[in-house]
């Protein structure tokens, strides 16, 4: 194994370095071969490997410094190993899905192989010193999904270099000298995420070094079907910087050219690091000896000539010939290295497999023993022993096999009151708790900085608190926030010069500068990526998606990367990004959506906050800034011109997450809602009172988390009727709220009438005020739906309308 310090002791290609590189390249190839064999033999479910990319990744690793970041691609095993950040036992542990962090520190078995992650967080979930680490952001499998965040990681270096207010954050940067090594397969450069990122990088001039591993295919599809001119470097030629025109620096190099790769990466990294200019390194003529993955063979789609060429130009084979031709080693010396490398790979595989099996053995043996005990002197002995025997004979048993066997036995013993059944139940309860930690923990922060731990502070008002428009409340709030916290950065379309389309940032760019409040292009995906990368580096970005409907542009990045980051690293990495947007009431198909159901289904791992007014929004922002989870906050689009009292503690008060607020007490019907619907329901409540109906109106305030103390059922115990109202389509957030309360809080026990939902029509709202009225719930709808509930139970008092 090569330590990164050894690589950079001199720029001269010494014999020792060359042979060390050859050893690692050969070891990496061997673990790829063994990994595929394990998949084919049933030890692992799936495998995808970095064979054929070894030399390019060794060269990239030589240019990588402590504090730099790799935002990569699931074939980067040689790259990470060359940094000294991957032992081959860890490689195999990940292949086997070993859930022990000691064995598999990247993802604790949660991601398939080839997904590497530096643990930036300590055991409490607090930041370590990133400048001392060789930082790998946890890889993701969706093609090009790793690219948007790379823009933000590089942009953070620009901020650290150019914003003196960040100078004290020395655990995250040394004057912005860190560069980002992004990697991507050539076929994935066809994705819009890649093009959007490269364009933004050229505009922003950030230290992003993008490596394209080009082996000529995207699974079975050749490059001429993927990329104009059959070459990503030719396609991007117009991005090349020229004279005074800013842009990218572009290099091409052959993936089997050891010296050329070394020189290219040294030069590319120097440009990135010193000049903060983005660089594209197009690594051509790479091979993929085992095909795309363990799922199939590349012989199905490659010609004999192509396969022959790949054999001849295999980078490890060419490297070997180069070493021999230049006299760096004899054939006998290389054969000795190869034997040792093969043995090292085999030994790592054996150790990893034995450790994985050992981690399962205790529960497996105990389950067998308990099943045998249960079978003794039991009328169902034969069935129980059959379950035990089936478990005992299982090939390479995993945790589910033991659990399934015990659950089957408990179903057989459901009428048994003996101690054997209780011992099986105790075993299952213990293993369920342990397996929750293994497979379901860290969806949200469990650190001392979790926003769920932020103490609630109520807003206070004085006799002379002024009534301001909602946007003015936000403008004053953000001004205070930027004054007190230099880590906070805002960016988005129209956020800077004009202070956002609804004036929440009005005048703040002039006061705090473009470096902190920044306009962007129309590129929602990379706005989110920019925010993710900055948040990964200790900054507190607030990124704006101008209208809630536009969040669909960002959804892949939000759900695949941000929402899963903490979970897929089992608490090893975090990105406390705040996404600000506005939605609900307006007019028109494209600007008045409330797609909450989509968000709730897709963004577990983010908090989703739905304040009814701008004062509540400010209180949520305070809570989020004190916390360390990512969140999506949707401001009410029609609330910016409504009057609100200015709190005297605007910068201090905190609205807790998951705590509903009762806006009006009542005795007949509970109406549960959020956001702009609060105003609609409150207006309806006044008219219902004139009809003799008393409704209790509750604002849930946050949808993720939702009513963590289960207080909503207490209102239903009193009223025995409930209506869930919102502006999403039928079956969206209203159905979610119903499930959380009726099922999750057992509220069905207290209902005298069927629970009801009131939602928008199953289409987007047409343009115009009539479009809004006839497609979204209105005051009349609320009144008549509630009244109908009352009429069902007492038609004499409440005759049908």
Secondary structure, 3 states (H helix, E strand, C coil): CCCHHHHCCCCCCCHHHHHHHHHHHHHHHHHHHHHHHHHHCCCCCCCCCCCCCHHHHHHHHHCCCCCCEEECCCCCHHHHHHCCCCCHHHHHHHHCCCCCCCCCCCCCCCCCCCCCCCCCECCCCCECCHHHCCEEECCCCCCCCCHHHHHHHHHHHHHHHHCHHHCCCCCCCCCCCCCEEEEEEHHHHHCHHHHHHHHHHHHHCCCEEEEEECCCEECCEEHHHCCHHHCHHHHCHHHECECCECCEEEEEEECCCHHHHHHHHHHHHHHHHHHCCCEEEEEECCCCCCCCCCCCCHHHCCCHHHHHHHHHCCHHHHHHHHHHHCCCCCHHHHHHHHHHHHHHHHHHHHHHHHHHHHHHHHHHHHHHHHHHHHHCCCCCHHHHHHHHHHHHCCCCCCHHHHHHHHHHHHHHCCCCCCHHHHHHHHHHHHHHHHHHHHHHCCCCCCCCCCHHHCCCECCCCCCCCCEEEHHHHHHHHHHHHHHHCCCEEEEECCCCCCCCCCCCCCCHHHHHCCCCEEECCCCHHHHHHHHHHHHHCCCEEEEEECCHHHHHHHHHHHHHHHCCHHHHCCCCCCCCCEEEEEECCCCCCCCCCCCHHHHHHHCCCCEEECCCCHHHHHHHHHHHHHCCCCEEEEEEHHHCCCEEECCCCCCCCECCCCCCEEEECCCCEEEEECCCHHHHHHHHHHHHHHCCCCEEEEECCEEECCCCCCCHHHHHHHHCCEEEECCCCCCCHHHHHHHHHHHCCCHHHHCCCCCEEECCCCCCCCCCHHHHHCCCCCHHHHHHHHHHHHHHHCCCCCCCC
